Amino acid sequence: MTPRPKAPAKKVPKMNEEVTPSVEAEALSRMNVEALDVILGQRFDVLDDGFVRVVDYMGSDEAIVQAARVSYGKGTKKISEDRGLIRYLMRHRHTTPFEMAELKLHLRVPMDCWRQWIRHRMASVNEYSTRYSIAIDAAQTTAPGEWRIQSKGNRQGSAGFLDANAGREMTQKERELQELSRRTYEERLEAGVAREQARKDLPLSTYTEAYWKIDLHNLLHFLSLRMDDHSQAEIRAYARLIGEEIVARWCPFAWEAFNDYRVGGMALSRFESEMMALVGSNNVDGAVALAQEHGWLDRGAKGGFLRNRERDEFEAKLGRLGFSIPWRA
């Protein structure tokens, strides 16, 4: 058997040796977004002492389009076609091209808010450590009129506010508690207690800081959940700022498509689509019969409908579209 001839070894350039680019190599320039460059490092205040600022970014709307077309450098397509492609990708949930754009933020967030934030795992995070450094001397405070009442219909939500008098007393006690916990913490440090132990009684209102790097696809998922009205008010304030002040400047086509199809859009299950067809054709009897078959109209001992979250959500969708609810006519 004749041995296969060896391919000639490629020359590896030595240190400091001048390298001539291959004729096939294409010069590439970094994608810059002027509207985002203007605010690099700028602090956007959130709550009473929190902030968000852009540290760095990679890619843009152009990077999304480039990845979708599997091309290199700047394409020859018109801007209107780029917008149309991004809208198509968002509409049909082709998510990979959106992962080609990344954003790095510097955050200052209250601990209780950060616990929700860090659950979004598809990001690179480096947080301020109170094992190495003294805890940030700042805690989120609550104004007298901002104490929210626990929602009766949502165990993890709130609805309405306490009256002003009760709120003033709550705010005063909050201030006293925060001052006591900070003073106790500092006394432990002065006594020589290790930082990792001295911190254990600091309240969840204490601010922490972190660098948070995430791709656009996962960032939009974060925003879709945390901008929602059912999200906690504090993290919602951060999410809306990131979306409206940062993403809107960075990837305006993607932001527009996200608002049109995800934030302002509406998803229907197979069953809901069947219901919508009956409601849209004014087939009230058919809609009521189907709802009964699906268990939406079961009644309790007092005669009213039993609580059904899926039914409630569908009723809200009907309301958005201007339809009356067949079983409540």
C-alpha contacts under 8 A as a table, 3 or more apart, distances in Angstrom:
res1	aa1	res2	aa2	distance
13	P	17	E	6.13
13	P	18	E	7.95
13	P	19	V	7.05
14	K	17	E	5.31
21	P	25	A	6.53
22	S	25	A	5.26
23	V	26	E	7.96
28	L	73	G	5.85
29	S	73	G	7.58
31	M	58	M	7.34
31	M	59	G	5.66
31	M	60	S	6.84
31	M	62	E	7.66
31	M	63	A	7.68
32	N	37	D	7.51
32	N	59	G	7.41
32	N	60	S	7.59
33	V	36	L	5.43
33	V	37	D	6.13
33	V	60	S	6.99
33	V	250	W	6.31
34	E	37	D	4.93
34	E	38	V	6.30
35	A	38	V	5.56
35	A	39	I	7.36
35	A	249	R	5.59
35	A	250	W	6.85
36	L	39	I	5.48
36	L	40	L	6.45
36	L	246	I	7.12
36	L	249	R	5.75
36	L	250	W	5.51
37	D	40	L	5.23
39	I	42	Q	5.12
39	I	54	V	7.22
40	L	53	R	7.12
40	L	54	V	5.21
40	L	55	V	6.07
40	L	56	D	7.12
41	G	53	R	5.49
41	G	54	V	5.40
41	G	55	V	5.65
42	Q	53	R	5.53
42	Q	54	V	6.96
43	R	51	F	6.11
43	R	52	V	5.88
43	R	53	R	4.89
44	F	51	F	5.29
44	F	52	V	5.22
44	F	53	R	6.09
44	F	241	L	7.99
45	D	48	D	7.74
45	D	49	D	7.00
45	D	50	G	5.80
45	D	51	F	4.31
45	D	52	V	6.65
46	V	49	D	6.65
46	V	50	G	4.78
46	V	51	F	5.03
46	V	52	V	7.36
46	V	237	A	6.84
46	V	238	Y	6.47
47	L	50	G	5.65
47	L	51	F	7.92
47	L	140	Q	7.46
47	L	234	E	7.26
47	L	237	A	7.57
48	D	140	Q	6.34
48	D	141	T	7.06
49	D	108	R	7.82
49	D	138	A	7.18
49	D	139	A	7.69
49	D	140	Q	6.85
50	G	107	L	7.46
50	G	108	R	4.82
50	G	109	V	5.50
50	G	110	P	7.48
50	G	207	Y	7.43
51	F	107	L	5.79
51	F	108	R	5.16
51	F	109	V	7.23
52	V	105	L	6.68
52	V	106	H	5.79
52	V	107	L	4.71
52	V	108	R	6.61
52	V	238	Y	7.70
52	V	242	I	7.63
53	R	105	L	5.63
53	R	106	H	5.29
53	R	107	L	6.70
54	V	57	Y	7.75
54	V	103	L	7.57
54	V	104	K	6.17
54	V	105	L	4.67
54	V	106	H	6.37
54	V	246	I	7.86
55	V	104	K	5.50
55	V	105	L	5.36
55	V	106	H	6.37
56	D	103	L	6.22
56	D	104	K	5.16
56	D	105	L	7.20
57	Y	101	A	7.60
57	Y	102	E	5.57
57	Y	103	L	4.39
57	Y	104	K	5.89
58	M	100	M	7.96
58	M	101	A	5.50
58	M	102	E	5.05
58	M	103	L	6.47
59	G	62	E	6.99
59	G	63	A	5.04
59	G	64	I	7.71
59	G	100	M	6.63
59	G	101	A	4.47
59	G	102	E	6.56
60	S	63	A	5.13
60	S	64	I	6.71
60	S	101	A	5.80
60	S	250	W	6.29
60	S	251	C	5.44
61	D	64	I	5.22
61	D	65	V	6.48
61	D	86	I	7.87
61	D	101	A	7.93
61	D	250	W	7.76
61	D	251	C	4.99
61	D	252	P	7.24
61	D	253	F	6.46
61	D	254	A	6.58
62	E	65	V	5.17
62	E	66	Q	6.00
62	E	74	K	7.95
62	E	82	D	7.70
63	A	66	Q	4.91
63	A	67	A	6.08
63	A	97	P	7.72
63	A	100	M	6.24
63	A	101	A	6.43
64	I	67	A	5.34
64	I	68	A	6.23
64	I	86	I	7.32
64	I	97	P	4.87
64	I	98	F	5.46
64	I	99	E	7.86
64	I	100	M	6.19
64	I	101	A	6.92
65	V	68	A	5.08
65	V	69	R	6.21
65	V	82	D	6.27
65	V	85	L	7.03
65	V	86	I	6.77
65	V	97	P	7.24
66	Q	69	R	5.28
66	Q	70	V	5.90
66	Q	71	S	5.52
66	Q	72	Y	6.64
66	Q	73	G	7.62
66	Q	74	K	7.66
66	Q	75	G	7.39
67	A	70	V	4.83
67	A	71	S	6.68
67	A	97	P	5.35
67	A	100	M	7.07
68	A	97	P	5.60
71	S	75	G	7.43
72	Y	75	G	7.49
77	K	81	E	6.26
77	K	82	D	6.85
78	K	81	E	5.22
78	K	82	D	6.46
79	I	82	D	4.97
79	I	83	R	6.31
80	S	83	R	5.15
80	S	84	G	6.24
81	E	84	G	4.94
81	E	85	L	6.12
82	D	85	L	5.16
82	D	86	I	6.27
83	R	86	I	5.22
83	R	87	R	6.20
83	R	253	F	5.75
84	G	87	R	5.12
84	G	88	Y	6.16
85	L	88	Y	4.98
85	L	89	L	6.18
86	I	89	L	5.05
86	I	90	M	6.18
86	I	253	F	6.84
86	I	254	A	6.28
86	I	257	A	7.27
87	R	90	M	5.12
87	R	91	R	5.90
87	R	253	F	7.66
87	R	254	A	7.23
87	R	257	A	5.29
88	Y	91	R	5.03
88	Y	92	H	6.10
89	L	92	H	5.40
89	L	93	R	5.80
89	L	94	H	4.90
89	L	95	T	7.07
90	M	93	R	5.01
90	M	94	H	6.36
90	M	95	T	7.29
90	M	254	A	7.72
90	M	257	A	6.37
90	M	258	F	6.80
90	M	261	Y	7.15
91	R	94	H	7.94
91	R	257	A	7.76
91	R	261	Y	6.20
94	H	97	P	7.21
95	T	98	F	5.56
95	T	99	E	6.99
95	T	217	H	6.24
96	T	99	E	5.27
96	T	100	M	7.35
96	T	217	H	7.51
97	P	100	M	5.58
98	F	101	A	6.05
98	F	215	D	7.26
98	F	216	L	5.45
98	F	217	H	4.94
99	E	102	E	7.07
99	E	215	D	5.05
99	E	216	L	5.57
99	E	217	H	5.25
99	E	218	N	7.56
100	M	215	D	6.88
100	M	216	L	7.49
101	A	215	D	5.58
101	A	216	L	5.55
102	E	213	K	6.98
102	E	214	I	5.60
102	E	215	D	4.08
102	E	216	L	5.76
103	L	213	K	5.57
103	L	214	I	5.62
103	L	215	D	6.24
103	L	216	L	7.25
104	K	211	Y	6.84
104	K	212	W	5.59
104	K	213	K	4.13
104	K	214	I	6.60
105	L	211	Y	5.65
105	L	212	W	5.21
105	L	213	K	6.30
106	H	209	E	7.24
106	H	210	A	5.84
106	H	211	Y	4.61
106	H	212	W	6.41
107	L	209	E	5.37
107	L	210	A	5.35
107	L	211	Y	6.38
107	L	212	W	7.42
108	R	207	Y	6.31
108	R	208	T	5.61
108	R	209	E	4.35
108	R	210	A	6.75
109	V	113	C	6.48
109	V	114	W	5.97
109	V	207	Y	5.29
109	V	208	T	5.52
109	V	209	E	6.31
110	P	113	C	5.34
110	P	114	W	6.07
110	P	139	A	7.03
110	P	140	Q	6.38
110	P	204	L	6.77
110	P	205	S	5.21
110	P	206	T	5.46
110	P	207	Y	4.13
110	P	208	T	6.04
111	M	114	W	4.85
111	M	115	R	6.22
111	M	204	L	4.88
111	M	205	S	5.81
111	M	206	T	5.83
111	M	207	Y	5.80
111	M	208	T	6.18
112	D	115	R	5.32
112	D	116	Q	7.11
112	D	204	L	5.15
112	D	205	S	6.41
113	C	116	Q	5.52
113	C	117	W	6.39
113	C	234	E	6.75
113	C	235	I	5.86
114	W	117	W	4.72
114	W	118	I	5.97
114	W	208	T	7.88
115	R	118	I	5.49
115	R	119	R	6.78
116	Q	119	R	5.51
116	Q	120	H	7.77
117	W	120	H	6.02
117	W	235	I	7.67
118	I	121	R	6.41
120	H	123	A	7.22
120	H	222	F	6.89
122	M	214	I	6.93
122	M	218	N	6.52
123	A	212	W	6.70
123	A	213	K	5.61
123	A	214	I	4.64
123	A	215	D	7.50
123	A	218	N	7.87
124	S	212	W	5.85
124	S	213	K	5.07
124	S	214	I	6.49
125	V	210	A	6.77
125	V	211	Y	5.75
125	V	212	W	4.80
125	V	213	K	6.54
126	N	210	A	5.50
126	N	211	Y	5.31
126	N	212	W	6.82
127	E	208	T	7.50
127	E	209	E	5.89
127	E	210	A	4.05
127	E	211	Y	6.42
128	Y	133	S	7.84
128	Y	208	T	6.32
128	Y	209	E	5.27
128	Y	210	A	5.75
129	S	132	Y	5.64
129	S	133	S	6.04
129	S	135	A	7.92
130	T	133	S	4.83
130	T	134	I	5.62
130	T	135	A	5.31
130	T	195	R	6.61
130	T	196	E	6.52
130	T	199	R	7.20
131	R	134	I	7.71
131	R	195	R	5.32
131	R	196	E	4.47
132	Y	195	R	7.11
132	Y	196	E	7.85
133	S	195	R	7.52
134	I	195	R	7.08
135	A	199	R	7.43
135	A	208	T	7.85
136	I	206	T	7.25
136	I	207	Y	6.29
136	I	208	T	6.70
137	D	182	R	7.82
137	D	206	T	7.64
137	D	207	Y	7.83
138	A	206	T	5.93
138	A	207	Y	5.85
139	A	178	Q	7.38
139	A	205	S	5.01
139	A	206	T	4.14
139	A	207	Y	5.53
140	Q	205	S	5.08
140	Q	206	T	6.45
140	Q	207	Y	7.00
141	T	171	T	7.63
141	T	174	E	7.46
141	T	175	R	7.52
141	T	205	S	7.49
142	T	146	E	6.13
142	T	147	W	6.96
142	T	171	T	6.14
142	T	174	E	7.93
143	A	146	E	5.30
143	A	147	W	7.39
143	A	167	G	7.57
143	A	168	R	7.73
143	A	171	T	6.41
144	P	147	W	6.55
144	P	164	A	5.95
144	P	165	N	7.77
144	P	166	A	7.76
144	P	167	G	4.15
144	P	168	R	4.59
144	P	169	E	7.77
144	P	170	M	7.16
144	P	171	T	5.75
145	G	161	F	6.98
145	G	162	L	7.13
145	G	163	D	7.15
145	G	164	A	5.60
145	G	167	G	5.90
145	G	168	R	7.75
146	E	161	F	6.47
146	E	162	L	7.74
146	E	167	G	7.41
147	W	161	F	5.55
147	W	162	L	5.74
147	W	167	G	6.10
147	W	170	M	7.97
148	R	158	S	6.01
148	R	159	A	6.53
148	R	160	G	5.77
148	R	161	F	4.28
148	R	162	L	6.13
149	I	158	S	5.42
149	I	159	A	5.49
149	I	160	G	5.60
149	I	161	F	5.32
149	I	162	L	6.28
150	Q	155	R	7.59
150	Q	157	G	6.40
150	Q	158	S	4.46
150	Q	159	A	6.11
151	S	154	N	5.36
151	S	155	R	6.50
151	S	156	Q	7.68
151	S	157	G	5.48
151	S	158	S	4.30
151	S	159	A	4.91
152	K	155	R	6.89
154	N	157	G	5.25
154	N	158	S	7.43
157	G	230	H	6.81
157	G	231	S	7.51
157	G	232	Q	6.96
162	L	166	A	6.44
162	L	167	G	6.12
163	D	166	A	5.64
163	D	167	G	6.15
164	A	167	G	4.84
164	A	168	R	6.11
165	N	168	R	5.27
165	N	169	E	6.63
166	A	169	E	5.34
166	A	170	M	6.30
167	G	170	M	5.01
167	G	171	T	6.13
168	R	171	T	5.14
168	R	172	Q	6.22
169	E	172	Q	5.15
169	E	173	K	6.28
170	M	173	K	5.24
170	M	174	E	6.04
171	T	174	E	4.95
171	T	175	R	6.24
172	Q	175	R	5.21
172	Q	176	E	6.39
173	K	176	E	5.05
173	K	177	L	6.09
174	E	177	L	5.14
174	E	178	Q	6.14
175	R	178	Q	5.24
175	R	179	E	6.12
176	E	179	E	5.19
176	E	180	L	6.11
177	L	180	L	5.14
177	L	181	S	6.12
178	Q	181	S	5.21
178	Q	182	R	6.11
178	Q	203	P	7.08
179	E	182	R	5.21
179	E	183	R	6.03
180	L	183	R	5.11
180	L	184	T	6.02
181	S	184	T	5.10
181	S	185	Y	6.09
181	S	201	D	6.61
181	S	202	L	5.77
181	S	203	P	7.23
182	R	185	Y	5.03
182	R	186	E	6.22
182	R	202	L	6.84
183	R	186	E	5.21
183	R	187	E	6.14
184	T	187	E	5.10
184	T	188	R	6.30
185	Y	188	R	5.25
185	Y	189	L	6.48
185	Y	198	A	5.69
185	Y	199	R	6.20
185	Y	201	D	7.49
185	Y	202	L	7.19
186	E	189	L	5.04
186	E	190	E	6.21
187	E	190	E	5.08
187	E	191	A	6.18
188	R	191	A	5.04
188	R	192	G	6.42
188	R	193	V	5.30
188	R	198	A	5.76
189	L	192	G	5.16
189	L	193	V	5.25
189	L	194	A	6.94
189	L	195	R	6.71
189	L	198	A	6.51
190	E	193	V	7.44
193	V	197	Q	6.91
193	V	198	A	5.96
194	A	197	Q	5.49
194	A	198	A	5.99
195	R	198	A	4.97
195	R	199	R	6.15
196	E	199	R	5.97
196	E	200	K	7.46
197	Q	200	K	5.64
198	A	201	D	7.46
199	R	202	L	5.62
202	L	206	T	6.88
203	P	206	T	5.80
214	I	218	N	6.64
214	I	219	L	6.19
215	D	218	N	5.69
215	D	219	L	6.07
216	L	219	L	4.83
216	L	220	L	6.00
217	H	220	L	5.37
217	H	221	H	6.50
218	N	221	H	4.97
218	N	222	F	6.21
219	L	222	F	4.98
219	L	223	L	6.19
220	L	223	L	4.93
220	L	224	S	6.00
220	L	258	F	7.54
221	H	224	S	5.10
221	H	225	L	6.53
222	F	225	L	5.49
222	F	226	R	6.03
222	F	239	A	7.93
223	L	226	R	5.03
223	L	227	M	5.36
223	L	228	D	7.94
223	L	239	A	5.69
223	L	240	R	7.50
223	L	243	G	7.06
224	S	227	M	5.76
224	S	228	D	6.40
224	S	262	R	7.12
224	S	263	V	6.49
225	L	228	D	5.54
225	L	231	S	7.02
226	R	231	S	5.46
226	R	232	Q	7.68
226	R	235	I	6.49
226	R	236	R	5.27
226	R	239	A	5.84
227	M	231	S	6.75
227	M	236	R	4.99
227	M	237	A	7.73
227	M	239	A	5.50
227	M	240	R	5.70
228	D	231	S	5.48
228	D	236	R	7.21
229	D	232	Q	7.96
229	D	236	R	7.82
231	S	235	I	7.31
231	S	236	R	6.16
232	Q	235	I	5.79
232	Q	236	R	6.04
233	A	236	R	4.96
233	A	237	A	6.25
234	E	237	A	5.31
234	E	238	Y	6.92
235	I	238	Y	5.15
235	I	239	A	6.21
236	R	239	A	5.00
236	R	240	R	6.04
237	A	240	R	5.43
237	A	241	L	6.27
238	Y	241	L	5.22
238	Y	242	I	6.20
239	A	242	I	5.16
239	A	243	G	6.17
240	R	243	G	5.08
240	R	244	E	5.83
240	R	245	E	8.00
241	L	244	E	5.28
241	L	245	E	5.43
241	L	246	I	7.26
242	I	245	E	5.64
242	I	246	I	5.13
242	I	247	V	6.33
243	G	246	I	5.69
243	G	247	V	4.88
243	G	248	A	6.12
243	G	255	W	7.79
244	E	247	V	6.37
244	E	248	A	5.40
244	E	249	R	7.97
245	E	248	A	6.09
245	E	249	R	6.66
246	I	249	R	5.37
246	I	250	W	6.10
247	V	250	W	4.87
247	V	251	C	5.74
247	V	252	P	7.02
247	V	255	W	6.48
248	A	251	C	5.85
248	A	252	P	4.82
248	A	255	W	5.54
248	A	256	E	7.77
249	R	252	P	5.80
251	C	254	A	5.42
251	C	255	W	6.04
252	P	255	W	4.97
252	P	256	E	6.02
253	F	256	E	5.14
253	F	257	A	6.22
254	A	257	A	5.11
254	A	258	F	5.97
255	W	258	F	5.01
255	W	259	N	6.24
256	E	259	N	5.30
256	E	260	D	6.23
257	A	260	D	5.03
257	A	261	Y	5.95
257	A	262	R	7.80
258	F	261	Y	5.47
258	F	262	R	5.19
258	F	263	V	6.44
259	N	262	R	5.64
259	N	263	V	4.63
259	N	264	G	5.58
259	N	265	G	7.66
260	D	263	V	6.32
260	D	264	G	5.17
260	D	265	G	5.94
261	Y	264	G	6.00
261	Y	265	G	4.52
261	Y	266	M	7.64
262	R	265	G	5.12
262	R	266	M	7.50
266	M	317	K	7.72
268	L	271	F	7.84
268	L	272	E	5.47
268	L	273	S	5.80
269	S	272	E	5.00
269	S	273	S	6.09
270	R	273	S	5.16
270	R	274	E	6.49
271	F	274	E	5.16
271	F	275	M	6.28
272	E	275	M	4.88
272	E	276	M	5.95
272	E	314	F	7.19
273	S	276	M	5.00
273	S	277	A	6.23
274	E	277	A	5.23
274	E	278	L	6.56
275	M	278	L	5.23
275	M	279	V	6.20
275	M	287	A	5.92
275	M	290	L	7.38
275	M	291	A	7.90
276	M	279	V	5.01
276	M	280	G	5.82
277	A	280	G	5.13
277	A	281	S	6.22
278	L	281	S	5.26
278	L	282	N	6.27
278	L	283	N	5.06
278	L	284	V	7.09
278	L	286	G	6.49
278	L	287	A	5.60
279	V	282	N	5.01
279	V	283	N	5.76
279	V	284	V	6.41
279	V	287	A	6.34
279	V	323	F	7.60
279	V	326	P	7.40
280	G	283	N	7.56
280	G	323	F	7.91
283	N	286	G	5.38
283	N	287	A	6.25
284	V	287	A	5.13
284	V	288	V	6.17
284	V	326	P	5.52
284	V	327	W	7.96
285	D	288	V	5.19
285	D	289	A	6.11
285	D	326	P	7.98
286	G	289	A	5.12
286	G	290	L	6.13
287	A	290	L	5.20
287	A	291	A	6.10
287	A	326	P	6.78
288	V	291	A	5.06
288	V	292	Q	6.16
288	V	326	P	6.41
288	V	327	W	5.85
289	A	292	Q	5.13
289	A	293	E	6.18
290	L	293	E	4.99
290	L	294	H	6.21
291	A	294	H	5.11
291	A	295	G	6.39
291	A	296	W	5.27
291	A	297	L	6.35
292	Q	295	G	5.15
292	Q	296	W	5.66
292	Q	297	L	5.13
292	Q	298	D	7.09
293	E	296	W	7.63
295	G	298	D	5.81
296	W	308	N	6.42
296	W	310	E	7.94
296	W	311	R	5.93
297	L	305	F	5.76
297	L	306	L	7.21
298	D	305	F	5.75
298	D	306	L	5.83
299	R	302	K	7.77
299	R	303	G	5.52
299	R	304	G	5.34
299	R	305	F	4.34
299	R	306	L	5.17
300	G	303	G	5.32
300	G	304	G	5.79
300	G	305	F	6.15
300	G	306	L	5.43
301	A	304	G	7.71
308	N	311	R	5.37
308	N	312	D	6.27
309	R	312	D	4.99
309	R	313	E	6.15
310	E	313	E	5.20
310	E	314	F	6.29
311	R	314	F	5.12
311	R	315	E	6.15
312	D	315	E	5.09
312	D	316	A	6.35
313	E	316	A	5.10
313	E	317	K	6.45
314	F	317	K	4.97
314	F	318	L	6.28
315	E	318	L	5.04
315	E	319	G	6.24
315	E	325	I	6.51
316	A	319	G	5.01
316	A	320	R	6.34
317	K	320	R	5.11
317	K	321	L	6.45
318	L	321	L	5.20
318	L	322	G	6.20
318	L	323	F	5.08
318	L	324	S	6.77
318	L	325	I	6.94
319	G	322	G	5.05
319	G	323	F	5.73
319	G	324	S	6.87
319	G	325	I	7.93
320	R	323	F	7.73
324	S	329	A	7.44
325	I	328	R	5.50
325	I	329	A	6.45
326	P	329	A	5.59
